[in-house]
Amino acid sequence: MDLLRNGRHRVVITGMGAVTALGDVKSLWQGLKAGKSGIRRIETINIEHVPVKIGGEVRGFDPTVYIEPKEARRMGRASHFAVAAAAMATEDANFTKGDIEREGERVGVVIGTTLGAHEMAEQNTFKYKTSGFRKPNPLTLINSLPNMPGHYVSRFFRALGPLLAPSTACASGTQSVGEASYIIREGRADVVITGGVEAVLQDYAIAGFEAMDALATGYNDDPGRASRPFDKNRSGFVFSEGCAVFVIESLSHALKRGARIYAEVLGHASSSDAYHIAALEPSGAGALRSMKWALEDSYVNTDEIQYINAHGTSTQANDAMETLAIKRLFGEQAYNIPISSTKSMIGHALGASGAIEIVACVMSLVDGFLHPTINYETPDPECDLDYVPNVGREVKNLRRIMSNSFGLGGQNATIILGAI
């Protein structure tokens, strides 16, 4: 087996961990295959005063399974999720903490997020201002920083190599795995623990997105039908939380230690719309550049892509733009490529979404199965591709997959995965 691809170290995925509205990796994939929605009425926060009362909420999560209770109390929910998912991923990869400590400087960490543990800053700022300006908790501001999930993963597992915390809004998870693969390609590390996390399912965040007219409304009593990507009657995205983390390593390192290999990271790219803080560039030019450059980075042709995991947020603007960008890049072939949106079942977890969707892509390669886009009921003339509506499908010889993530501020990221 060739250890290099086009003169660069080949990068493979050997472990996966996830904390999502549908559960861990196994439960997530079972739910996605079955078309099961993890979107429910929110229970972990007070929602009486906000109009939208549903979300892709993680329930029953106990951080003390993975973190000593005293330490856990100091950390934000995003850091809890990241450490837990990293523990699952390293166990899945059979790459122990002892292994990481022995290889220390050759093990990196790249964990992306949009806001990190933002709720800690918000809650403690409010407490400080309403308690007579008493001395604030000295660790609160630090623990709310976006690089803290990556810090805790690096510290708990004693990974001493490169440490990055990409914060590129909703593209963070996808971009993190892509940037982590570059570190290995360039020989700066043999292994990287990488992924994306988001845990700001808070009332003020819900209210803010609702004020932007970005959230799906009218589904408080029927939450499972709220996220309906590419459907003509889609009304907005469903706010979510979660995390996915991977162990990726050079192919030579994986083979040397006899690791099980899920898939290969073939390439990645990112681009900017340079257009608007929140609105999408309507022609899809930025998204097209991201997809085109990712294919070029992967040395993969357009006719080799057999499936696209779409950003597919369920907003009018995103779904039409993404469809247009795919048609501009792939031409008539676009009509023959199955496309699905993981967000139809788990909502939009901002910086975690791309990483969670990579889990779905990897499992598609492993199982030869494409999960559906649920709630697809009324075709939209602007969205006229094959969105794997409502029922998943088996596929044979699935070899090349594309996954897209597009974020606020015109951030675009695309990753190409392949069977090994």
Long-range contacts (C-beta under 8 A, 24 or more apart in sequence): 1-251, 1-255, 3-250, 3-251, 3-252, 3-255, 5-266, 5-299, 6-299, 8-185, 8-186, 9-184, 9-185, 9-186, 9-187, 9-250, 9-251, 9-252, 10-250, 10-251, 10-252, 10-264, 11-181, 11-184, 11-185, 11-248, 11-249, 11-250, 11-251, 11-264, 11-265, 12-248, 12-249, 12-250, 12-251, 12-254, 12-261, 12-262, 12-263, 12-264, 12-265, 12-420, 13-246, 13-247, 13-248, 13-261, 13-262, 13-263, 13-264, 13-265, 13-362, 13-417, 14-92, 14-93, 14-95, 14-247, 14-248, 14-249, 14-254, 14-259, 14-260, 14-261, 14-262, 15-89, 15-90, 15-91, 15-92, 15-93, 15-94, 15-95, 15-246, 15-247, 16-88, 16-89, 16-92, 16-244, 16-245, 16-246, 16-247, 16-262, 16-359, 16-362, 17-84, 17-85, 17-86, 17-87, 17-88, 17-89, 17-90, 17-91, 17-92, 17-195, 17-244, 17-245, 17-246, 18-85, 18-88, 18-242, 18-243, 18-244, 18-245, 18-356, 18-359, 19-58, 19-61, 19-81, 19-84, 19-85, 19-242, 19-243, 19-244, 20-56, 20-58, 20-242, 20-243, 20-244, 20-346, 20-349, 20-356, 21-55, 21-56, 21-57, 21-58, 21-59, 21-240, 21-241, 21-242, 21-346, 21-347, 22-345, 22-346, 24-88, 25-88, 25-92, 25-244, 25-359, 25-363, 28-346, 28-356, 28-359, 28-360, 29-359, 29-360, 29-363, 29-367, 31-345, 32-342, 32-345, 32-360, 32-363, 32-371, 32-392, 33-367, 33-369, 33-371, 33-392, 34-392, 35-345, 35-371, 35-372, 35-374, 35-390, 35-391, 35-392, 36-345, 37-223, 37-224, 37-225, 37-227, 37-344, 37-345, 37-346, 37-374, 38-345, 38-346, 38-347, 39-223, 39-224, 39-226, 39-227, 39-238, 39-240, 39-345, 39-346, 39-347, 40-223, 40-224, 41-220, 41-223, 42-201, 44-201, 45-201, 45-202, 45-203, 46-203, 47-203, 47-206, 49-203, 50-203, 50-206, 50-207, 50-210, 51-210, 51-217, 52-206, 52-210, 52-215, 52-216, 52-217, 52-220, 52-239, 53-220, 54-216, 54-219, 54-220, 54-223, 54-226, 54-238, 55-201, 55-206, 55-238, 55-239, 55-240, 55-241, 55-347, 56-201, 56-238, 56-239, 56-240, 56-241, 56-242, 56-346, 56-347, 56-348, 56-349, 57-201, 57-240, 57-241, 58-199, 58-241, 58-242, 67-156, 74-139, 74-143, 75-117, 75-143, 75-148, 75-152, 76-116, 76-117, 76-118, 76-119, 76-120, 76-143, 76-144, 76-148, 76-199, 77-117, 77-119, 77-199, 77-241, 78-113, 78-115, 78-116, 78-117, 78-148, 78-149, 78-197, 78-198, 78-199, 78-200, 78-243, 79-116, 79-117, 79-143, 79-148, 79-149, 79-151, 79-152, 80-199, 81-149, 81-197, 81-199, 81-241, 81-242, 81-243, 81-352, 82-111, 82-149, 82-150, 82-152, 82-153, 82-195, 82-197, 82-243, 82-245, 83-149, 83-152, 83-153, 83-156, 84-243, 85-195, 85-197, 85-243, 85-244, 85-245, 86-153, 86-156, 86-157, 86-193, 86-195, 86-245, 88-245, 89-193, 89-195, 89-245, 89-246, 89-247, 90-157, 90-193, 90-247, 92-247, 93-247, 93-259, 93-260, 94-259, 94-260, 95-191, 95-247, 95-257, 95-259, 97-157, 97-158, 99-257, 100-157, 100-158, 100-159, 100-191, 101-158, 103-190, 103-191, 104-158, 104-159, 104-160, 104-161, 105-160, 105-161, 106-161, 106-189, 106-190, 106-191, 107-157, 107-159, 107-160, 107-161, 107-189, 107-190, 107-191, 107-192, 107-193, 108-159, 108-161, 108-162, 108-163, 108-164, 108-180, 108-183, 108-188, 108-189, 108-191, 108-192, 108-193, 108-194, 109-150, 109-153, 109-154, 109-157, 109-159, 109-161, 109-162, 109-163, 109-164, 109-192, 109-193, 109-194, 110-150, 110-162, 110-163, 110-164, 110-165, 110-166, 110-176, 110-177, 110-179, 110-180, 110-183, 110-192, 110-193, 110-194, 111-149, 111-150, 111-153, 111-165, 111-176, 111-193, 111-194, 111-195, 111-196, 111-197, 111-245, 112-165, 112-166, 112-167, 112-168, 112-172, 112-173, 112-175, 112-176, 112-195, 112-196, 112-197, 112-351, 112-355, 113-146, 113-149, 113-165, 113-167, 113-172, 113-196, 113-197, 113-198, 113-350, 113-351, 113-352, 114-146, 114-167, 114-169, 114-170, 114-172, 114-198, 114-200, 114-350, 114-351, 114-407, 115-146, 115-198, 115-200, 115-350, 115-351, 116-144, 116-145, 116-146, 116-147, 116-148, 116-149, 116-167, 117-143, 117-144, 117-145, 117-148, 117-149, 117-199, 118-144, 118-200, 118-202, 118-205, 119-144, 119-199, 119-200, 119-202, 120-144, 122-202, 122-204, 149-197, 153-193, 153-245, 157-193, 159-193, 161-188, 161-189, 161-192, 162-188, 162-189, 162-192, 167-351, 168-270, 168-351, 168-407, 168-409, 168-411, 168-413, 169-350, 169-351, 169-407, 169-408, 169-409, 169-411, 170-311, 170-348, 170-350, 170-351, 170-353, 170-354, 170-405, 170-406, 170-407, 170-408, 170-411, 171-270, 171-351, 171-354, 171-405, 171-406, 171-407, 171-411, 171-412, 171-413, 172-196, 172-350, 172-351, 172-352, 172-354, 172-405, 172-407, 173-197, 173-244, 173-351, 173-352, 173-353, 173-354, 173-355, 173-356, 173-357, 173-358, 173-405, 174-268, 174-354, 174-355, 174-357, 174-358, 174-403, 174-404, 174-405, 174-413, 174-414, 174-415, 175-268, 175-270, 175-354, 175-405, 175-411, 175-413, 176-354, 176-355, 177-246, 177-248, 177-265, 177-268, 177-354, 177-355, 177-358, 177-415, 178-265, 178-267, 178-268, 178-269, 178-270, 178-413, 178-415, 179-268, 180-248, 181-248, 181-265, 181-267, 181-268, 182-268, 184-248, 184-249, 184-250, 190-249, 190-250, 190-253, 191-247, 191-248, 191-249, 191-250, 191-253, 192-247, 192-248, 192-249, 193-245, 193-246, 193-247, 194-245, 194-246, 194-248, 195-243, 195-244, 195-245, 195-246, 195-352, 195-355, 196-243, 196-244, 196-351, 196-352, 196-353, 196-354, 196-355, 196-356, 197-242, 197-243, 197-245, 197-351, 197-352, 197-355, 198-240, 198-241, 198-242, 198-243, 198-349, 198-350, 198-351, 198-352, 198-353, 199-241, 199-242, 199-243, 200-241, 200-350, 201-239, 201-240, 201-241, 205-239, 206-239, 209-237, 209-239, 212-278, 214-315, 215-239, 216-314, 224-375, 225-375, 226-314, 226-375, 227-314, 227-343, 227-344, 227-345, 227-347, 227-348, 227-374, 227-375, 228-314, 228-344, 228-374, 228-375, 228-376, 228-377, 229-310, 229-312, 229-313, 229-314, 229-319, 229-341, 229-343, 229-344, 229-373, 229-375, 229-376, 229-387, 230-310, 230-312, 230-319, 230-323, 230-341, 230-373, 230-376, 230-380, 230-383, 230-385, 230-387, 231-314, 231-375, 231-376, 231-377, 231-378, 231-379, 231-380, 231-383, 232-378, 232-379, 232-380, 232-381, 232-383, 233-377, 233-378, 234-314, 234-315, 234-316, 234-319, 234-380, 235-314, 235-316, 236-314, 236-315, 237-313, 237-314, 237-315, 237-343, 237-347, 237-348, 238-314, 238-343, 238-347, 238-348, 239-347, 239-348, 240-343, 240-346, 240-347, 240-348, 240-349, 240-350, 240-352, 240-353, 241-349, 241-352, 242-346, 242-349, 242-352, 242-356, 243-352, 243-355, 243-356, 244-352, 244-355, 244-356, 244-358, 244-359, 245-355, 246-355, 246-358, 261-420, 262-362, 262-365, 262-366, 262-420, 263-361, 263-362, 263-365, 263-366, 263-417, 263-418, 263-419, 263-420, 264-417, 264-418, 264-419, 264-420, 265-415, 265-416, 265-417, 266-298, 266-299, 266-300, 266-400, 266-416, 266-417, 266-418, 267-294, 267-295, 267-296, 267-297, 267-298, 267-299, 267-300, 267-415, 267-416, 268-294, 268-297, 268-298, 268-413, 268-414, 268-415, 268-416, 269-293, 269-294, 269-296, 269-297, 269-413, 269-414, 270-411, 270-412, 270-413, 270-414, 271-412, 272-410, 272-411, 272-412, 273-410, 273-412, 274-410, 275-410, 276-410, 277-408, 277-409, 278-408, 278-409, 279-317, 280-317, 280-318, 280-321, 280-406, 280-410, 281-321, 281-410, 282-317, 282-321, 283-321, 283-324, 284-321, 284-322, 284-324, 284-325, 284-328, 285-325, 286-406, 286-410, 286-412, 287-321, 287-322, 287-325, 287-404, 287-406, 287-412, 288-325, 288-328, 288-329, 289-412, 290-404, 290-406, 290-412, 290-413, 290-414, 291-325, 291-326, 291-329, 291-402, 291-404, 291-414, 292-329, 293-414, 294-402, 294-414, 294-415, 294-416, 295-402, 295-416, 297-416, 298-416, 298-418, 300-400, 300-416, 300-418, 302-329, 302-330, 302-331, 302-333, 303-333, 304-399, 304-400, 305-330, 305-337, 305-400, 305-401, 305-402, 305-416, 306-337, 306-338, 306-395, 306-398, 306-399, 306-400, 306-401, 307-337, 307-338, 307-339, 307-340, 307-361, 307-364, 307-370, 307-395, 307-398, 307-401, 307-402, 308-337, 308-338, 308-339, 308-401, 308-402, 308-403, 308-404, 309-339, 309-340, 309-341, 309-342, 309-357, 309-360, 309-361, 309-364, 309-401, 309-402, 309-403, 309-404, 310-339, 310-340, 310-341, 310-387, 310-404, 311-341, 311-343, 311-353, 311-404, 311-405, 311-406, 312-339, 312-340, 312-341, 312-342, 312-343, 312-344, 312-373, 312-387, 313-341, 313-343, 313-348, 314-341, 314-343, 314-344, 314-348, 318-406, 319-380, 319-382, 319-383, 320-380, 320-382, 320-383, 322-404, 322-406, 323-382, 323-383, 323-384, 323-385, 324-382, 326-385, 327-385, 334-385, 335-384, 335-385, 335-386, 336-386, 337-385, 337-386, 338-370, 338-386, 338-387, 338-388, 338-393, 338-395, 339-373, 339-385, 339-386, 339-387, 339-388, 340-370, 340-371, 340-372, 340-373, 340-387, 340-388, 341-373, 341-387, 342-371, 344-372, 344-373, 344-374, 344-375, 344-376, 345-371, 345-374, 350-407, 353-405, 354-403, 354-405, 354-413, 354-415, 357-403, 357-405, 358-403, 358-415, 358-417, 361-401, 361-403, 361-417, 362-417, 364-395, 364-398, 364-401, 365-398, 365-399, 365-401, 365-417, 365-418, 365-419, 368-394, 368-395, 368-396, 368-397, 368-398, 369-393, 369-394, 369-395, 370-395
